[in-house]
Amino acid sequence: MSDVTVIGAGPNGLTAALVCARAGLDVHVIEAYGRPVGGARSHELLEPGFSHDMCAAVHPTALASLAFRELGVLADVEWIVPEASFVHVVDSDTSHIAWRDLSRMRSSSPVGAIWATHFESLVGAARSLAAVTLGGGNLQMSEVATAVRLGSLAVRSSLRGHLYKSDEGRAVAALLAGVAAHSLGSAASIPAMLVGATLATHAHVGGWPLAAGGSGAIVASLMRKLRNAGVTFTFDHRVEDIRDITGPVLLDVTPREAANIITGASVNGTTLQRYKRFKYGPAVVKYDCTMDGPVPWANGANRLSPTLHVGGTGEHLTRVERHVSRGELPPDPYMLIVQPTLFDAHRAPVGKHTLYAYVHVPAAWSGDGIALVEERVEALAPGFRDLVRARRAQLPADLYQYNRNYIDGDISSGRISMRQLLARPRFSMKPWRIPSTSYYLCSASTFPGPGVHGMGGWHAAHQLIRQEYGLV
């Protein structure tokens, strides 16, 4: 019998397993699929020699992750950090560049100067920001001050205010809305702006890195460390009833899945109902292709970063995100594009390239995903289709089939709303433990939310080893 069982081998589950193993506990991991899955996996999806990221491709919070730093993942993985963290594409002629160096951002243009003014205090308090947004503990006074600054920027941005009074201000609003749209839902809401301001700050601190060779390098690092620590694995087994497992359990699953697994165990009925009512958000369609050359962007600025936000103006992006949240697909929804092979030549044969994109769509949408992406890219890069060798689009149902944490295609594993920022998945300073049990949630449905940073697993595992074993 193991001291701890982990259900789910995503980055959070693997991080939780490694924390427990390093505390001296015997750990066993059970995964429903035949290999680790979750948000960090790379695969030769379409052609031999072409590596594609199956989920996350760029990792804005990875370099700020206490878990990855303490567990040695940051040192173990080769990170590629571009000089331009992201580019916001307004139309075929206009793009705004977010340089990693904030002083370069300030001097780059009037837009950059306004942007730098908004973010300089948060960039200067990067360590406090990480404690606020990833930490999960009691905040020091300096961190409380940073939280207030972050909240103030989010509120002002959501209300638009002075940001929209000039052309430059509107450009700043578009830049921030494009980052806020990572939250999947409403680019102008306060919760989305909290996410956007946080990710934008990381863009000027450590930057938004790629893992060299593909995001699977992150999981490969964790797996090496887990094997060395004596952690054992069972693959191709789905746990249907938690009563089949003896001892404390960490669950890298959504609250809905957790409720299904723990039904019948000695769990408070109110807790079960709360987990079943946890809300999920809009979906994405994910597109991958191999290419005979780089994307022929009409605007050369789009080649300066691996990450592009295709969203138009801030007003436009707010409008289309609202449509998607209502279950309606606008003709030009938000699209995120990653062009990794411009910066990591090891992912494709010499002279060849890959493209990764996702588009925001209503939950469970089932249309033509390839046309949805390719028509938009072709309009911005005439001749794009002529370079495509092979392609695949994954609809929301496909994403759920790949990872059951992506309910109806929601890759955030839960709607980003004010309630579900404060109650992820319940109101508590220690939200990972399922009350009055030895079961702990550690997925992206828990604080601090989505992203490949391992912090949900880190916090849940530390709570478990203190609560169940009295270890620090």
C-alpha positions as CSV (number, residue, x, y, z in Angstrom):
1,M,0.0,0.0,0.0
2,S,1.3,3.5,-0.9
3,D,1.4,6.4,1.5
4,V,-0.1,8.6,-1.2
5,T,-1.9,7.9,-4.5
6,V,-2.1,10.5,-7.2
7,I,-4.9,10.2,-9.8
8,G,-3.9,12.0,-13.0
9,A,-0.5,12.5,-14.6
10,G,-0.7,16.0,-15.8
11,P,1.9,18.6,-14.7
12,N,0.0,19.3,-11.4
13,G,-0.4,15.6,-10.6
14,L,3.3,14.9,-11.3
15,T,4.4,17.9,-9.3
16,A,2.3,16.8,-6.4
17,A,3.7,13.3,-6.6
18,L,7.3,14.6,-6.6
19,V,6.6,16.9,-3.6
20,C,5.3,13.9,-1.6
21,A,8.1,11.6,-2.7
22,R,10.7,14.2,-1.6
23,A,9.0,14.3,1.8
24,G,9.9,10.6,2.2
25,L,6.5,9.2,1.3
26,D,5.8,6.2,-0.9
27,V,3.8,7.5,-3.9
28,H,1.9,5.8,-6.7
29,V,0.4,7.6,-9.7
30,I,-2.6,6.3,-11.7
31,E,-3.3,7.7,-15.1
32,A,-6.3,6.8,-17.3
33,Y,-4.3,7.1,-20.5
34,G,-1.2,5.2,-21.7
35,R,1.2,8.1,-20.9
36,P,1.3,11.3,-19.0
37,V,-1.1,13.8,-20.5
38,G,-2.3,17.2,-19.2
39,G,-1.1,20.6,-20.5
40,A,2.5,19.8,-21.4
41,R,3.0,17.1,-24.0
42,S,4.8,17.1,-27.4
43,H,4.3,14.6,-30.2
44,E,5.0,13.9,-33.8
45,L,1.4,14.6,-34.6
46,L,1.3,14.9,-38.4
47,E,4.7,13.9,-39.9
48,P,7.9,12.3,-38.7
49,G,10.4,14.9,-37.6
50,F,7.9,17.6,-36.7
51,S,7.2,18.1,-33.0
52,H,3.9,19.6,-32.0
53,D,2.8,20.8,-28.6
54,M,-0.5,19.0,-27.8
55,C,-1.7,21.6,-25.4
56,A,0.2,24.6,-24.0
57,A,3.1,25.8,-26.1
58,V,4.2,29.0,-24.4
59,H,4.5,29.2,-20.6
60,P,4.0,32.8,-19.2
61,T,4.1,31.7,-15.5
62,A,6.7,28.8,-15.7
63,L,9.7,30.9,-14.8
64,A,7.9,32.4,-11.8
65,S,6.9,29.0,-10.5
66,L,8.2,28.2,-7.0
67,A,7.4,24.5,-7.6
68,F,9.5,24.3,-10.8
69,R,12.3,26.2,-9.2
70,E,12.4,24.1,-6.0
71,L,12.0,20.8,-7.8
72,G,14.8,21.6,-10.3
73,V,12.6,21.8,-13.4
74,L,13.7,25.3,-14.3
75,A,17.3,24.2,-14.2
76,D,16.6,20.9,-16.0
77,V,14.7,22.3,-19.0
78,E,16.3,24.5,-21.7
79,W,14.1,27.6,-22.0
80,I,13.9,29.8,-25.1
81,V,12.9,33.3,-24.1
82,P,12.2,35.6,-27.1
83,E,13.0,39.3,-27.0
84,A,9.4,40.1,-27.9
85,S,7.0,38.3,-25.5
86,F,4.0,38.6,-27.7
87,V,2.5,40.6,-30.7
88,H,-1.0,41.8,-30.8
89,V,-2.4,41.8,-34.4
90,V,-5.1,44.4,-35.1
91,D,-5.3,43.8,-38.8
92,S,-3.1,43.0,-41.8
93,D,-1.4,46.4,-41.5
94,T,-1.2,47.1,-37.7
95,S,0.4,45.1,-35.0
96,H,1.7,46.1,-31.5
97,I,4.8,44.5,-30.1
98,A,5.3,43.7,-26.3
99,W,9.1,43.7,-25.8
100,R,10.3,41.7,-22.8
101,D,12.6,44.5,-21.8
102,L,10.3,47.2,-20.3
103,S,12.8,50.0,-21.0
104,R,12.9,48.9,-24.6
105,M,9.1,48.8,-24.5
106,R,9.1,52.4,-23.1
107,S,11.3,53.7,-25.9
108,S,9.8,51.8,-28.7
109,S,6.8,54.0,-29.4
110,P,4.2,56.2,-27.7
111,V,2.1,53.1,-27.2
112,G,5.0,51.4,-25.5
113,A,5.6,54.4,-23.3
114,I,2.0,54.3,-22.0
115,W,2.2,50.6,-21.5
116,A,5.4,50.8,-19.5
117,T,3.9,53.4,-17.2
118,H,1.0,51.1,-16.4
119,F,3.3,48.1,-15.6
120,E,6.5,49.5,-14.2
121,S,5.3,49.2,-10.5
122,L,4.1,45.6,-11.0
123,V,7.3,44.6,-12.9
124,G,9.3,46.1,-10.0
125,A,7.4,43.9,-7.6
126,A,7.6,40.7,-9.5
127,R,8.4,38.5,-6.6
128,S,5.5,39.9,-4.6
129,L,3.3,39.4,-7.7
130,A,4.2,35.8,-7.9
131,A,3.4,35.4,-4.2
132,V,0.0,37.0,-4.7
133,T,-1.0,35.1,-7.9
134,L,0.7,31.8,-7.4
135,G,1.5,31.7,-3.7
136,G,-1.5,30.6,-1.8
137,G,-0.2,31.6,1.7
138,N,-0.5,34.4,4.1
139,L,0.6,37.7,2.4
140,Q,3.1,40.1,3.7
141,M,2.4,43.8,3.7
142,S,4.5,44.3,0.5
143,E,2.5,41.6,-1.2
144,V,-0.8,43.1,-0.1
145,A,0.3,46.4,-1.7
146,T,1.1,44.5,-4.9
147,A,-2.3,42.9,-4.8
148,V,-3.9,46.3,-4.5
149,R,-1.9,47.6,-7.4
150,L,-2.9,44.6,-9.5
151,G,-6.5,45.0,-8.6
152,S,-6.5,48.7,-9.3
153,L,-5.1,48.2,-12.8
154,A,-7.6,45.4,-13.5
155,V,-10.5,47.6,-12.4
156,R,-9.4,50.6,-14.4
157,S,-8.7,48.5,-17.4
158,S,-12.1,46.8,-17.3
159,L,-13.8,50.1,-17.0
160,R,-11.7,51.4,-19.9
161,G,-11.5,54.9,-18.6
162,H,-8.5,57.0,-19.7
163,L,-7.1,54.1,-21.8
164,Y,-9.6,54.8,-24.6
165,K,-9.2,58.6,-24.9
166,S,-6.4,58.5,-27.5
167,D,-5.2,56.3,-30.4
168,E,-2.3,55.3,-28.2
169,G,-4.5,54.5,-25.3
170,R,-6.8,52.4,-27.5
171,A,-3.7,50.5,-28.7
172,V,-2.7,49.8,-25.1
173,A,-6.2,48.6,-24.4
174,A,-6.0,46.2,-27.3
175,L,-2.7,44.8,-26.1
176,L,-4.1,44.2,-22.6
177,A,-7.4,42.8,-23.9
178,G,-5.4,40.3,-26.1
179,V,-3.6,39.0,-23.0
180,A,-6.7,39.1,-20.8
181,A,-8.4,36.8,-23.4
182,H,-6.1,34.0,-22.3
183,S,-8.7,33.7,-19.5
184,L,-11.3,32.4,-22.0
185,G,-14.5,34.4,-21.6
186,S,-14.8,38.1,-21.3
187,A,-11.7,40.1,-22.2
188,A,-13.0,43.2,-20.4
189,S,-14.2,41.7,-17.1
190,I,-12.3,42.4,-13.9
191,P,-11.3,38.7,-13.5
192,A,-10.0,38.6,-17.1
193,M,-8.1,41.8,-16.6
194,L,-6.5,40.3,-13.4
195,V,-5.3,37.4,-15.5
196,G,-4.2,39.7,-18.3
197,A,-2.3,42.1,-16.0
198,T,-0.6,39.2,-14.3
199,L,0.5,37.5,-17.5
200,A,1.5,40.9,-19.0
201,T,3.8,41.6,-16.0
202,H,5.5,38.2,-16.5
203,A,6.1,39.2,-20.1
204,H,8.5,41.9,-18.8
205,V,10.1,39.9,-16.0
206,G,11.2,36.4,-17.0
207,G,9.4,36.6,-20.4
208,W,7.1,34.1,-22.0
209,P,9.4,31.1,-22.7
210,L,9.2,28.0,-24.9
211,A,10.6,24.8,-23.7
212,A,13.3,23.8,-26.2
213,G,12.1,20.8,-28.3
214,G,8.6,21.1,-27.1
215,S,6.5,21.4,-23.9
216,G,7.0,17.7,-23.3
217,A,10.4,18.5,-22.0
218,I,8.7,19.8,-18.8
219,V,6.9,16.5,-18.2
220,A,10.1,14.6,-19.2
221,S,12.0,16.4,-16.5
222,L,9.3,15.6,-13.9
223,M,9.2,12.0,-14.9
224,R,12.9,11.5,-14.6
225,K,12.9,13.0,-11.1
226,L,9.9,10.8,-10.2
227,R,11.5,7.6,-11.4
228,N,14.7,8.5,-9.5
229,A,12.6,9.1,-6.4
230,G,11.0,5.6,-6.7
231,V,7.5,6.8,-7.6
232,T,5.5,4.0,-9.3
233,F,2.9,4.3,-12.1
234,T,-0.1,2.5,-13.4
235,F,-1.2,3.7,-16.9
236,D,-4.3,2.8,-18.9
237,H,-6.5,2.6,-15.8
238,R,-9.4,5.0,-15.0
239,V,-10.4,5.2,-11.3
240,E,-14.2,5.0,-11.1
241,D,-14.6,4.8,-7.3
242,I,-12.2,6.3,-4.8
243,R,-13.1,3.6,-2.3
244,D,-10.9,1.3,-4.3
245,I,-7.9,3.2,-3.0
246,T,-6.6,3.1,0.5
247,G,-5.0,6.1,2.1
248,P,-4.7,9.8,1.1
249,V,-5.4,10.7,-2.5
250,L,-4.4,13.7,-4.7
251,L,-6.8,14.2,-7.6
252,D,-5.5,16.0,-10.7
253,V,-9.1,16.1,-12.1
254,T,-11.9,18.7,-12.3
255,P,-14.4,19.1,-9.5
256,R,-17.1,17.4,-11.6
257,E,-14.9,14.3,-12.1
258,A,-13.9,14.3,-8.5
259,A,-17.6,14.3,-7.5
260,N,-18.2,11.3,-9.7
261,I,-15.2,9.4,-8.2
262,I,-16.0,10.2,-4.6
263,T,-19.8,9.7,-4.7
264,G,-20.5,6.9,-2.2
265,A,-17.5,7.8,0.0
266,S,-17.9,9.5,3.3
267,V,-18.1,13.0,1.8
268,N,-20.4,15.8,2.8
269,G,-23.4,16.1,0.4
270,T,-23.1,19.8,0.2
271,T,-19.5,19.5,-1.0
272,L,-20.5,17.1,-3.7
273,Q,-23.2,19.4,-4.9
274,R,-20.8,22.4,-4.9
275,Y,-18.3,20.4,-7.0
276,K,-21.0,19.4,-9.4
277,R,-22.1,23.0,-9.8
278,F,-18.6,24.2,-10.6
279,K,-18.9,26.2,-13.8
280,Y,-17.0,25.6,-17.0
281,G,-16.3,28.2,-19.7
282,P,-16.1,28.6,-23.5
283,A,-14.0,26.2,-25.6
284,V,-11.3,26.3,-28.1
285,V,-10.6,24.7,-31.5
286,K,-6.9,23.8,-31.7
287,Y,-5.2,23.7,-35.1
288,D,-1.8,22.3,-36.0
289,C,0.0,22.1,-39.3
290,T,3.4,21.4,-40.9
291,M,4.7,23.9,-43.5
292,D,7.3,24.2,-46.2
293,G,8.3,27.6,-45.0
294,P,7.4,30.2,-42.3
295,V,4.1,32.0,-42.4
296,P,4.3,34.8,-45.0
297,W,2.9,37.5,-42.9
298,A,2.0,40.7,-44.7
299,N,3.2,42.6,-41.6
300,G,6.8,41.7,-40.7
301,A,6.3,42.6,-37.1
302,N,4.4,39.3,-36.8
303,R,7.6,37.4,-37.2
304,L,9.2,39.0,-34.1
305,S,7.6,36.7,-31.4
306,P,6.4,33.1,-31.3
307,T,3.1,34.3,-29.7
308,L,0.5,36.3,-31.7
309,H,-2.9,37.5,-30.4
310,V,-5.2,38.0,-33.3
311,G,-8.0,40.1,-31.9
312,G,-8.4,43.5,-33.4
313,T,-9.1,46.5,-31.2
314,G,-9.9,46.2,-27.6
315,E,-13.6,47.1,-28.2
316,H,-13.8,44.5,-30.9
317,L,-12.2,41.8,-28.8
318,T,-14.5,42.5,-25.9
319,R,-17.5,42.2,-28.2
320,V,-16.5,38.9,-29.8
321,E,-15.6,37.3,-26.4
322,R,-19.0,38.3,-25.1
323,H,-20.6,36.5,-28.1
324,V,-18.6,33.4,-27.5
325,S,-19.5,33.4,-23.8
326,R,-23.2,33.5,-24.8
327,G,-22.8,30.5,-27.0
328,E,-22.6,32.4,-30.3
329,L,-19.7,32.2,-32.8
330,P,-18.7,35.6,-34.3
331,P,-17.2,35.6,-37.8
332,D,-13.8,36.7,-36.4
333,P,-13.3,35.2,-32.9
334,Y,-10.1,35.7,-30.9
335,M,-7.2,33.5,-32.2
336,L,-3.9,32.8,-30.5
337,I,-1.1,31.7,-32.8
338,V,2.3,30.1,-31.8
339,Q,5.0,29.8,-34.4
340,P,7.7,27.9,-32.4
341,T,10.0,26.9,-35.2
342,L,11.0,30.5,-35.9
343,F,12.7,30.3,-32.5
344,D,13.4,26.6,-32.0
345,A,14.8,24.9,-35.1
346,H,14.9,21.5,-33.4
347,R,11.1,21.0,-33.8
348,A,11.1,20.5,-37.6
349,P,13.5,19.4,-40.4
350,V,15.8,22.1,-41.8
351,G,13.7,24.8,-43.7
352,K,10.4,23.4,-42.5
353,H,8.0,24.8,-39.9
354,T,5.0,24.1,-37.7
355,L,2.2,26.3,-36.7
356,Y,-0.1,26.0,-33.6
357,A,-3.3,28.0,-33.2
358,Y,-6.4,28.0,-31.1
359,V,-9.6,29.9,-31.6
360,H,-12.2,30.7,-29.0
361,V,-15.5,29.0,-29.7
362,P,-18.7,28.3,-27.7
363,A,-18.6,25.2,-25.4
364,A,-19.0,21.9,-27.4
365,W,-18.9,23.7,-30.8
366,S,-18.7,21.3,-33.7
367,G,-18.0,23.2,-36.9
368,D,-15.2,23.3,-39.5
369,G,-12.1,24.0,-37.4
370,I,-9.7,24.0,-40.3
371,A,-11.6,26.6,-42.2
372,L,-12.1,28.7,-39.1
373,V,-8.3,29.0,-38.6
374,E,-7.0,29.0,-42.2
375,E,-9.3,31.7,-43.6
376,R,-8.2,34.1,-40.8
377,V,-4.4,33.3,-41.3
378,E,-4.7,33.5,-45.1
379,A,-6.2,37.0,-44.8
380,L,-3.2,38.2,-42.8
381,A,-0.6,36.1,-44.7
382,P,-1.5,35.6,-48.4
383,G,0.0,32.4,-49.6
384,F,-0.2,30.6,-46.3
385,R,-2.3,27.7,-47.5
386,D,0.2,27.0,-50.3
387,L,2.8,26.3,-47.7
388,V,0.8,23.9,-45.6
389,R,1.9,20.3,-45.9
390,A,-0.5,18.6,-43.4
391,R,-3.0,19.9,-40.9
392,R,-5.3,18.8,-38.2
393,A,-8.0,20.6,-36.2
394,Q,-9.2,19.4,-32.8
395,L,-12.7,20.3,-31.9
396,P,-13.9,20.7,-28.3
397,A,-15.1,17.1,-28.2
398,D,-11.6,16.0,-29.4
399,L,-9.9,18.0,-26.6
400,Y,-12.2,16.4,-24.0
401,Q,-11.4,13.0,-25.4
402,Y,-7.7,13.8,-25.1
403,N,-8.0,15.2,-21.5
404,R,-11.2,14.8,-19.5
405,N,-10.2,18.0,-17.5
406,Y,-11.1,19.9,-20.7
407,I,-14.9,19.7,-20.3
408,D,-16.7,20.6,-23.5
409,G,-13.3,22.0,-24.8
410,D,-12.6,24.4,-21.8
411,I,-8.8,24.2,-21.6
412,S,-8.9,26.4,-18.4
413,S,-10.7,23.5,-16.5
414,G,-13.2,26.0,-15.2
415,R,-14.7,29.4,-16.0
416,I,-12.6,32.4,-15.0
417,S,-15.1,34.5,-13.1
418,M,-14.8,36.5,-9.9
419,R,-16.5,33.8,-7.9
420,Q,-14.2,31.1,-9.4
421,L,-11.1,33.2,-8.8
422,L,-12.1,33.4,-5.1
423,A,-13.6,30.0,-4.9
424,R,-11.5,27.6,-7.0
425,P,-13.1,25.3,-6.3
426,R,-14.4,26.5,-2.9
427,F,-14.1,29.5,-0.6
428,S,-11.1,28.7,1.7
429,M,-7.5,29.7,2.4
430,K,-6.8,26.0,1.8
431,P,-9.1,25.1,-1.1
432,W,-7.3,21.9,-2.2
433,R,-8.6,19.6,0.6
434,I,-12.0,18.0,0.1
435,P,-13.5,18.8,3.6
436,S,-13.5,16.1,6.2
437,T,-11.6,13.7,4.0
438,S,-8.1,12.6,3.1
439,Y,-8.7,13.6,-0.5
440,Y,-7.1,16.7,-2.2
441,L,-7.8,18.3,-5.5
442,C,-4.7,19.5,-7.3
443,S,-5.8,20.3,-10.9
444,A,-6.1,23.6,-12.8
445,S,-9.6,23.8,-11.3
446,T,-7.9,24.8,-8.0
447,F,-5.9,27.9,-7.1
448,P,-3.9,29.3,-8.7
449,G,-5.6,28.1,-11.9
450,P,-4.6,27.2,-15.4
451,G,-1.1,27.3,-16.8
452,V,1.9,24.9,-16.8
453,H,3.5,25.9,-13.5
454,G,2.7,23.0,-11.2
455,M,1.5,25.2,-8.3
456,G,-1.9,23.5,-7.8
457,G,0.0,20.3,-7.2
458,W,2.6,22.0,-5.1
459,H,0.0,23.5,-2.7
460,A,-2.2,20.5,-2.5
461,A,0.7,18.1,-1.8
462,H,2.1,20.4,0.9
463,Q,-1.3,20.6,2.5
464,L,-1.6,16.8,2.4
465,I,1.8,16.0,4.0
466,R,1.1,18.5,6.8
467,Q,-2.5,17.4,7.4
468,E,-2.0,13.6,7.0
469,Y,1.6,13.0,8.1
470,G,2.5,16.0,10.2
471,L,5.5,16.8,7.9
472,V,6.6,20.2,7.0
